[in-house]
Amino acid sequence: MRVLEAREIGHGILVENDGYISPEDNRSIIKEIEEGNSGGEIYMNAILQKYDTPNRNGRIYPEKILRRENERYQEVIKKGGAISELNHPESSLIDLDRASHIITETWWEGNRLIGKMKLLTSPAYMKEGIISCVGDMAANLLRQGVTLGISSRGVGSLTKNGEYNEVQEDFELICFDLVSSPSTPGSYLFKEDETADSVDETSEMIESSKPKPDTFNKSLSMMSKLDNFLNR
């Protein structure tokens, strides 16, 4: 089964880059990582998906379908199985070797599906900064100021509905991966003491939150190291 490209219809793997982790909005959390004061656990909140909202892939997720899949996902969360990967594979299966985080809770705020995620870091990274797993790599990318995206992965069909493609009843949510670039408006990771409204996206916020040139160069370097780490 292959990944459907933007504006393509049919049946396949649906990948939506739903937003990104803003280092600016998570300065306190990143500082805790740098200073080793996170207590060995790193949690962040994120806007995971939106219903009835066109995304940059030209797709719309109807409310009833996204709510249904979130209800089903609650059982996955309860069993501790809501793991996700760093970067999207072209597969509907979750590779444990690439697991970087786990979703621990989701809830609705308006048409936005909010989630809490825990980075799957190792004791060696939290104590000594030694990178020995993919969760460590994700935490270190954040510490270095790299902007990461939140991206849903699922399997289903798309049909044309006016200007956009609409997700159909056969859609099945798989997970929410961390990626290098966002595509759907309004999905940020944010601190627990913030509200979703304080980080929701406008065109001005997108522009201001783009990495500056020096940070962008760091991002390229770190992502190159990430590719080498994952493919060794």
Phi and psi in degrees as GROMACS dihedral restraints (atoms count N, CA, C in turn):
[ dihedral_restraints ]
;  ai    aj    ak    al  type     phi  dphi    fc
    3     4     5     6     1  -107.8    20    10
    4     5     6     7     1   164.2    20    10
    6     7     8     9     1   -79.3    20    10
    7     8     9    10     1   128.6    20    10
    9    10    11    12     1   -77.3    20    10
   10    11    12    13     1   132.7    20    10
   12    13    14    15     1   -77.4    20    10
   13    14    15    16     1   166.9    20    10
   15    16    17    18     1   -57.4    20    10
   16    17    18    19     1   138.3    20    10
   18    19    20    21     1    70.8    20    10
   19    20    21    22     1     3.3    20    10
   21    22    23    24     1   -90.4    20    10
   22    23    24    25     1   143.2    20    10
   24    25    26    27     1  -109.5    20    10
   25    26    27    28     1   168.7    20    10
   27    28    29    30     1   123.3    20    10
   28    29    30    31     1  -160.6    20    10
   30    31    32    33     1  -116.9    20    10
   31    32    33    34     1   135.0    20    10
   33    34    35    36     1   173.9    20    10
   34    35    36    37     1  -161.1    20    10
   36    37    38    39     1   -84.9    20    10
   37    38    39    40     1   126.2    20    10
   39    40    41    42     1  -103.0    20    10
   40    41    42    43     1   118.5    20    10
   42    43    44    45     1  -114.4    20    10
   43    44    45    46     1   124.6    20    10
   45    46    47    48     1  -126.3    20    10
   46    47    48    49     1   117.0    20    10
   48    49    50    51     1   -84.1    20    10
   49    50    51    52     1    98.1    20    10
   51    52    53    54     1   -88.8    20    10
   52    53    54    55     1     4.2    20    10
   54    55    56    57     1   155.3    20    10
   55    56    57    58     1  -164.0    20    10
   57    58    59    60     1  -151.7    20    10
   58    59    60    61     1   160.0    20    10
   60    61    62    63     1   -83.0    20    10
   61    62    63    64     1   118.0    20    10
   63    64    65    66     1   -90.9    20    10
   64    65    66    67     1   113.1    20    10
   66    67    68    69     1   -55.8    20    10
   67    68    69    70     1   -34.0    20    10
   69    70    71    72     1   -63.4    20    10
   70    71    72    73     1   -40.2    20    10
   72    73    74    75     1   -78.7    20    10
   73    74    75    76     1   -10.8    20    10
   75    76    77    78     1  -122.4    20    10
   76    77    78    79     1    32.4    20    10
   78    79    80    81     1   -58.5    20    10
   79    80    81    82     1   -40.6    20    10
   81    82    83    84     1   -66.5    20    10
   82    83    84    85     1   -38.6    20    10
   84    85    86    87     1   -68.5    20    10
   85    86    87    88     1   -44.0    20    10
   87    88    89    90     1   -64.0    20    10
   88    89    90    91     1   -36.9    20    10
   90    91    92    93     1   -62.7    20    10
   91    92    93    94     1   -39.6    20    10
   93    94    95    96     1   -62.4    20    10
   94    95    96    97     1   -39.4    20    10
   96    97    98    99     1   -62.9    20    10
   97    98    99   100     1   -46.2    20    10
   99   100   101   102     1   -61.5    20    10
  100   101   102   103     1   -39.3    20    10
  102   103   104   105     1   -91.6    20    10
  103   104   105   106     1    -3.7    20    10
  105   106   107   108     1    70.6    20    10
  106   107   108   109     1    29.9    20    10
  108   109   110   111     1  -109.3    20    10
  109   110   111   112     1    22.2    20    10
  111   112   113   114     1   -86.2    20    10
  112   113   114   115     1    -0.9    20    10
  114   115   116   117     1    73.1    20    10
  115   116   117   118     1    17.1    20    10
  117   118   119   120     1    85.0    20    10
  118   119   120   121     1    -0.3    20    10
  120   121   122   123     1  -135.4    20    10
  121   122   123   124     1   136.6    20    10
  123   124   125   126     1  -121.9    20    10
  124   125   126   127     1   113.0    20    10
  126   127   128   129     1  -112.8    20    10
  127   128   129   130     1   142.9    20    10
  129   130   131   132     1  -140.8    20    10
  130   131   132   133     1   153.9    20    10
  132   133   134   135     1  -102.4    20    10
  133   134   135   136     1   153.6    20    10
  135   136   137   138     1  -150.6    20    10
  136   137   138   139     1   148.5    20    10
  138   139   140   141     1   -82.2    20    10
  139   140   141   142     1   111.6    20    10
  141   142   143   144     1   -85.7    20    10
  142   143   144   145     1   -40.6    20    10
  144   145   146   147     1  -158.1    20    10
  145   146   147   148     1   166.6    20    10
  147   148   149   150     1  -134.5    20    10
  148   149   150   151     1   144.2    20    10
  150   151   152   153     1   -99.6    20    10
  151   152   153   154     1   155.7    20    10
  153   154   155   156     1    55.0    20    10
  154   155   156   157     1    29.7    20    10
  156   157   158   159     1  -127.7    20    10
  157   158   159   160     1   119.2    20    10
  159   160   161   162     1   -61.7    20    10
  160   161   162   163     1   135.4    20    10
  162   163   164   165     1  -105.4    20    10
  163   164   165   166     1  -179.4    20    10
  165   166   167   168     1   -75.6    20    10
  166   167   168   169     1    -6.8    20    10
  168   169   170   171     1   -89.5    20    10
  169   170   171   172     1     3.1    20    10
  171   172   173   174     1    75.3    20    10
  172   173   174   175     1    29.4    20    10
  174   175   176   177     1  -119.7    20    10
  175   176   177   178     1   152.6    20    10
  177   178   179   180     1  -127.6    20    10
  178   179   180   181     1   132.8    20    10
  180   181   182   183     1  -102.0    20    10
  181   182   183   184     1   112.4    20    10
  183   184   185   186     1   -62.1    20    10
  184   185   186   187     1   150.7    20    10
  186   187   188   189     1   -57.2    20    10
  187   188   189   190     1   -48.9    20    10
  189   190   191   192     1   -63.4    20    10
  190   191   192   193     1   -33.0    20    10
  192   193   194   195     1   -73.6    20    10
  193   194   195   196     1   -45.0    20    10
  195   196   197   198     1   -68.6    20    10
  196   197   198   199     1   -38.2    20    10
  198   199   200   201     1   -65.6    20    10
  199   200   201   202     1   -41.0    20    10
  201   202   203   204     1   -60.5    20    10
  202   203   204   205     1   -45.3    20    10
  204   205   206   207     1   -69.4    20    10
  205   206   207   208     1   -33.0    20    10
  207   208   209   210     1   -66.8    20    10
  208   209   210   211     1   -39.0    20    10
  210   211   212   213     1   -62.5    20    10
  211   212   213   214     1   -43.2    20    10
  213   214   215   216     1   -63.6    20    10
  214   215   216   217     1   -36.4    20    10
  216   217   218   219     1   -67.1    20    10
  217   218   219   220     1   -22.5    20    10
  219   220   221   222     1   -61.0    20    10
  220   221   222   223     1   -35.8    20    10
  222   223   224   225     1   -67.0    20    10
  223   224   225   226     1   -36.2    20    10
  225   226   227   228     1   -65.6    20    10
  226   227   228   229     1   -41.9    20    10
  228   229   230   231     1   -63.2    20    10
  229   230   231   232     1   -46.0    20    10
  231   232   233   234     1   -59.2    20    10
  232   233   234   235     1   -33.8    20    10
  234   235   236   237     1   -84.8    20    10
  235   236   237   238     1     1.1    20    10
  237   238   239   240     1    71.6    20    10
  238   239   240   241     1    25.2    20    10
  240   241   242   243     1  -106.4    20    10
  241   242   243   244     1     8.7    20    10
  243   244   245   246     1   -85.4    20    10
  244   245   246   247     1    52.0    20    10
  246   247   248   249     1   -84.5    20    10
  247   248   249   250     1   155.0    20    10
  249   250   251   252     1  -141.7    20    10
  250   251   252   253     1   171.4    20    10
  252   253   254   255     1  -111.2    20    10
  253   254   255   256     1   165.5    20    10
  255   256   257   258     1   -96.3    20    10
  256   257   258   259     1   112.0    20    10
  258   259   260   261     1    81.4    20    10
  259   260   261   262     1   149.4    20    10
  261   262   263   264     1   -85.9    20    10
  262   263   264   265     1   127.9    20    10
  264   265   266   267     1   -85.4    20    10
  265   266   267   268     1   161.7    20    10
  267   268   269   270     1   -89.6    20    10
  268   269   270   271     1    62.5    20    10
  270   271   272   273     1  -153.2    20    10
  271   272   273   274     1   155.6    20    10
  273   274   275   276     1   -92.5    20    10
  274   275   276   277     1     0.3    20    10
  276   277   278   279     1  -100.4    20    10
  277   278   279   280     1   146.9    20    10
  279   280   281   282     1   -92.8    20    10
  280   281   282   283     1   124.7    20    10
  282   283   284   285     1   -91.3    20    10
  283   284   285   286     1   115.3    20    10
  285   286   287   288     1   -63.0    20    10
  286   287   288   289     1   -26.2    20    10
  288   289   290   291     1   -67.5    20    10
  289   290   291   292     1   -18.9    20    10
  291   292   293   294     1  -111.7    20    10
  292   293   294   295     1     8.7    20    10
  294   295   296   297     1   -65.6    20    10
  295   296   297   298     1   128.6    20    10
  297   298   299   300     1  -118.8    20    10
  298   299   300   301     1   -22.4    20    10
  300   301   302   303     1  -159.4    20    10
  301   302   303   304     1   168.2    20    10
  303   304   305   306     1  -135.2    20    10
  304   305   306   307     1   138.2    20    10
  306   307   308   309     1   -82.7    20    10
  307   308   309   310     1   126.9    20    10
  309   310   311   312     1  -106.0    20    10
  310   311   312   313     1   -14.8    20    10
  312   313   314   315     1  -167.5    20    10
  313   314   315   316     1   145.3    20    10
  315   316   317   318     1  -136.2    20    10
  316   317   318   319     1   153.7    20    10
  318   319   320   321     1  -157.8    20    10
  319   320   321   322     1   165.3    20    10
  321   322   323   324     1  -102.2    20    10
  322   323   324   325     1   139.0    20    10
  324   325   326   327     1  -131.5    20    10
  325   326   327   328     1    99.9    20    10
  327   328   329   330     1    64.9    20    10
  328   329   330   331     1  -129.5    20    10
  330   331   332   333     1   -93.0    20    10
  331   332   333   334     1    10.9    20    10
  333   334   335   336     1  -103.3    20    10
  334   335   336   337     1   129.9    20    10
  336   337   338   339     1   -91.6    20    10
  337   338   339   340     1   114.2    20    10
  339   340   341   342     1   -99.8    20    10
  340   341   342   343     1   144.4    20    10
  342   343   344   345     1  -138.7    20    10
  343   344   345   346     1   153.0    20    10
  345   346   347   348     1  -107.5    20    10
  346   347   348   349     1   132.1    20    10
  348   349   350   351     1  -124.7    20    10
  349   350   351   352     1   149.7    20    10
  351   352   353   354     1  -117.8    20    10
  352   353   354   355     1   126.0    20    10
  354   355   356   357     1   -72.8    20    10
  355   356   357   358     1   135.4    20    10
  357   358   359   360     1   -89.6    20    10
  358   359   360   361     1    73.5    20    10
  360   361   362   363     1   -88.3    20    10
  361   362   363   364     1   160.1    20    10
  363   364   365   366     1   -96.8    20    10
  364   365   366   367     1   156.5    20    10
  366   367   368   369     1   -57.5    20    10
  367   368   369   370     1   -34.1    20    10
  369   370   371   372     1   -64.0    20    10
  370   371   372   373     1   -37.3    20    10
  372   373   374   375     1   -71.6    20    10
  373   374   375   376     1   -43.9    20    10
  375   376   377   378     1   -65.4    20    10
  376   377   378   379     1   -31.9    20    10
  378   379   380   381     1   -91.5    20    10
  379   380   381   382     1   -41.6    20    10
  381   382   383   384     1  -121.6    20    10
  382   383   384   385     1    -5.8    20    10
  384   385   386   387     1    76.4    20    10
  385   386   387   388     1    16.5    20    10
  387   388   389   390     1   -84.1    20    10
  388   389   390   391     1   126.0    20    10
  390   391   392   393     1   -88.6    20    10
  391   392   393   394     1   114.2    20    10
  393   394   395   396     1  -129.5    20    10
  394   395   396   397     1    -0.2    20    10
  396   397   398   399     1  -152.4    20    10
  397   398   399   400     1   171.6    20    10
  399   400   401   402     1   -67.5    20    10
  400   401   402   403     1   -34.1    20    10
  402   403   404   405     1   -61.7    20    10
  403   404   405   406     1   -37.3    20    10
  405   406   407   408     1   -61.2    20    10
  406   407   408   409     1   -42.4    20    10
  408   409   410   411     1   -61.7    20    10
  409   410   411   412     1   -42.4    20    10
  411   412   413   414     1   -62.6    20    10
  412   413   414   415     1   -45.0    20    10
  414   415   416   417     1   -62.9    20    10
  415   416   417   418     1   -39.3    20    10
  417   418   419   420     1   -70.8    20    10
  418   419   420   421     1   -35.6    20    10
  420   421   422   423     1   -59.9    20    10
  421   422   423   424     1   -43.4    20    10
  423   424   425   426     1   -63.7    20    10
  424   425   426   427     1   -42.6    20    10
  426   427   428   429     1   -61.4    20    10
  427   428   429   430     1   -33.0    20    10
  429   430   431   432     1   -81.7    20    10
  430   431   432   433     1    -0.2    20    10
  432   433   434   435     1    88.4    20    10
  433   434   435   436     1    15.1    20    10
  435   436   437   438     1   -78.6    20    10
  436   437   438   439     1   134.8    20    10
  438   439   440   441     1   -86.2    20    10
  439   440   441   442     1   117.9    20    10
  441   442   443   444     1  -106.1    20    10
  442   443   444   445     1   150.3    20    10
  444   445   446   447     1  -101.6    20    10
  445   446   447   448     1   158.4    20    10
  447   448   449   450     1  -107.1    20    10
  448   449   450   451     1   127.7    20    10
  450   451   452   453     1  -138.5    20    10
  451   452   453   454     1   122.6    20    10
  453   454   455   456     1   -79.6    20    10
  454   455   456   457     1   150.3    20    10
  456   457   458   459     1  -132.0    20    10
  457   458   459   460     1   132.1    20    10
  459   460   461   462     1  -155.7    20    10
  460   461   462   463     1   177.8    20    10
  462   463   464   465     1  -126.0    20    10
  463   464   465   466     1   134.2    20    10
  465   466   467   468     1   174.9    20    10
  466   467   468   469     1  -169.7    20    10
  468   469   470   471     1  -115.1    20    10
  469   470   471   472     1   153.9    20    10
  471   472   473   474     1  -126.1    20    10
  472   473   474   475     1   136.7    20    10
  474   475   476   477     1  -128.0    20    10
  475   476   477   478     1   153.4    20    10
  477   478   479   480     1   -71.4    20    10
  478   479   480   481     1   132.6    20    10
  480   481   482   483     1  -138.9    20    10
  481   482   483   484     1    90.8    20    10
  483   484   485   486     1    69.3    20    10
  484   485   486   487     1  -127.6    20    10
  486   487   488   489     1   -78.4    20    10
  487   488   489   490     1   -18.8    20    10
  489   490   491   492     1  -120.5    20    10
  490   491   492   493     1   167.8    20    10
  492   493   494   495     1   -98.3    20    10
  493   494   495   496     1   134.2    20    10
  495   496   497   498     1  -107.8    20    10
  496   497   498   499     1   133.8    20    10
  498   499   500   501     1   -69.8    20    10
  499   500   501   502     1   136.8    20    10
  501   502   503   504     1   -98.8    20    10
  502   503   504   505     1   174.3    20    10
  504   505   506   507     1   -60.9    20    10
  505   506   507   508     1   -22.1    20    10
  507   508   509   510     1   -82.7    20    10
  508   509   510   511     1     5.4    20    10
  510   511   512   513     1   -64.5    20    10
  511   512   513   514     1   136.5    20    10
  513   514   515   516     1  -129.2    20    10
  514   515   516   517     1   120.1    20    10
  516   517   518   519     1   -73.0    20    10
  517   518   519   520     1   135.2    20    10
  519   520   521   522     1  -104.2    20    10
  520   521   522   523     1   -55.5    20    10
  522   523   524   525     1  -169.5    20    10
  523   524   525   526     1  -176.3    20    10
  525   526   527   528     1  -128.9    20    10
  526   527   528   529     1   102.5    20    10
  528   529   530   531     1   -86.9    20    10
  529   530   531   532     1   162.5    20    10
  531   532   533   534     1   -96.1    20    10
  532   533   534   535     1   131.5    20    10
  534   535   536   537     1  -135.2    20    10
  535   536   537   538     1  -179.7    20    10
  537   538   539   540     1   -94.9    20    10
  538   539   540   541     1   -10.5    20    10
  540   541   542   543     1  -150.1    20    10
  541   542   543   544     1   143.5    20    10
  543   544   545   546     1   -91.5    20    10
  544   545   546   547     1   159.6    20    10
  546   547   548   549     1  -138.0    20    10
  547   548   549   550     1   -28.7    20    10
  549   550   551   552     1   -98.1    20    10
  550   551   552   553     1   135.2    20    10
  552   553   554   555     1   -65.3    20    10
  553   554   555   556     1   136.8    20    10
  555   556   557   558     1    88.6    20    10
  556   557   558   559     1    23.8    20    10
  558   559   560   561     1  -117.9    20    10
  559   560   561   562     1   106.6    20    10
  561   562   563   564     1  -121.2    20    10
  562   563   564   565     1   154.4    20    10
  564   565   566   567     1   -86.5    20    10
  565   566   567   568     1   139.4    20    10
  567   568   569   570     1  -147.1    20    10
  568   569   570   571     1   164.4    20    10
  570   571   572   573     1   -69.9    20    10
  571   572   573   574     1   154.0    20    10
  573   574   575   576     1   -62.0    20    10
  574   575   576   577     1   -28.1    20    10
  576   577   578   579     1   -90.0    20    10
  577   578   579   580     1     8.1    20    10
  579   580   581   582     1  -101.9    20    10
  580   581   582   583     1   163.7    20    10
  582   583   584   585     1  -103.1    20    10
  583   584   585   586     1   163.1    20    10
  585   586   587   588     1   -62.7    20    10
  586   587   588   589     1   -33.1    20    10
  588   589   590   591     1   -62.7    20    10
  589   590   591   592     1   -31.4    20    10
  591   592   593   594     1   -72.0    20    10
  592   593   594   595     1   -15.5    20    10
  594   595   596   597     1  -122.7    20    10
  595   596   597   598     1     4.8    20    10
  597   598   599   600     1   -65.5    20    10
  598   599   600   601     1   150.9    20    10
  600   601   602   603     1   -90.8    20    10
  601   602   603   604     1   138.4    20    10
  603   604   605   606     1  -124.5    20    10
  604   605   606   607     1   170.1    20    10
  606   607   608   609     1   -61.9    20    10
  607   608   609   610     1   -34.4    20    10
  609   610   611   612     1   -66.7    20    10
  610   611   612   613     1   -39.4    20    10
  612   613   614   615     1   -67.5    20    10
  613   614   615   616     1   -35.7    20    10
  615   616   617   618     1   -60.7    20    10
  616   617   618   619     1   -46.1    20    10
  618   619   620   621     1   -66.1    20    10
  619   620   621   622     1   -43.6    20    10
  621   622   623   624     1   -71.4    20    10
  622   623   624   625     1   -23.6    20    10
  624   625   626   627     1   -91.6    20    10
  625   626   627   628     1    -2.0    20    10
  627   628   629   630     1   -66.9    20    10
  628   629   630   631     1   142.1    20    10
  630   631   632   633     1   -60.0    20    10
  631   632   633   634     1   141.4    20    10
  633   634   635   636     1   -69.9    20    10
  634   635   636   637     1   163.4    20    10
  636   637   638   639     1   -51.4    20    10
  637   638   639   640     1   -43.3    20    10
  639   640   641   642     1   -67.4    20    10
  640   641   642   643     1   -38.7    20    10
  642   643   644   645     1   -67.8    20    10
  643   644   645   646     1   -35.8    20    10
  645   646   647   648     1   -64.6    20    10
  646   647   648   649     1   -41.5    20    10
  648   649   650   651     1   -63.2    20    10
  649   650   651   652     1   -38.9    20    10
  651   652   653   654     1   -60.8    20    10
  652   653   654   655     1   -40.7    20    10
  654   655   656   657     1   -62.0    20    10
  655   656   657   658     1   -43.5    20    10
  657   658   659   660     1   -61.9    20    10
  658   659   660   661     1   -42.5    20    10
  660   661   662   663     1   -63.5    20    10
  661   662   663   664     1   -45.5    20    10
  663   664   665   666     1   -67.5    20    10
  664   665   666   667     1   -38.4    20    10
  666   667   668   669     1   -68.8    20    10
  667   668   669   670     1   -32.2    20    10
  669   670   671   672     1   -63.6    20    10
  670   671   672   673     1   -42.9    20    10
  672   673   674   675     1   -64.3    20    10
  673   674   675   676     1   -37.2    20    10
  675   676   677   678     1   -61.8    20    10
  676   677   678   679     1   -45.3    20    10
  678   679   680   681     1   -60.5    20    10
  679   680   681   682     1   -42.3    20    10
  681   682   683   684     1   -63.2    20    10
  682   683   684   685     1   -40.4    20    10
  684   685   686   687     1   -65.3    20    10
  685   686   687   688     1   -42.4    20    10
  687   688   689   690     1   -75.6    20    10
  688   689   690   691     1   -25.7    20    10
  690   691   692   693     1  -100.6    20    10
  691   692   693   694     1     2.5    20    10
